[in-house]
Amino acid sequence: MPDSLADLAQQLDQFAQARDWQQFHSPKNLASALIVEAGELLEHFQWLTEEQSRSLSPEKRDAVGDEVADVLLYLIQLAGALGIDPVAAAQAKLKRNAQRYPVDRARGSSAKHDQL
């Protein structure tokens, strides 16, 4: 089965079309759903220590995987609704971040770009 981001977007579009859900998929609604799912993802890490968050049980990891999938799927739908290529947008952002966070100043630092 193909597994590119474009293939996933097509499968997701077909899934929504078969259920006549596009009528509910405005950018506003998709962005709202994305934030809800991101909150559900965060909930799995609430109250964990740093170490606990790095060593999840297999069951917890599977549950986190489901939430990661939900976030990704809504993000793909939102990008599609707005005509944004998420891979191109991410590549452009990485280029901007490379300029904002030069290695010689940012290495090992969590400071924001304007405080480096």
PyMOL commands that set and color helices and strands:
alter all, ss='L'
color gray80, all
select helices_A, chain A and resi 5-18+22-24+27-43+50-54+58-82+86-100+103-106+113-115
alter helices_A, ss='H'
color red, helices_A
deselect
rebuild
show_as cartoon
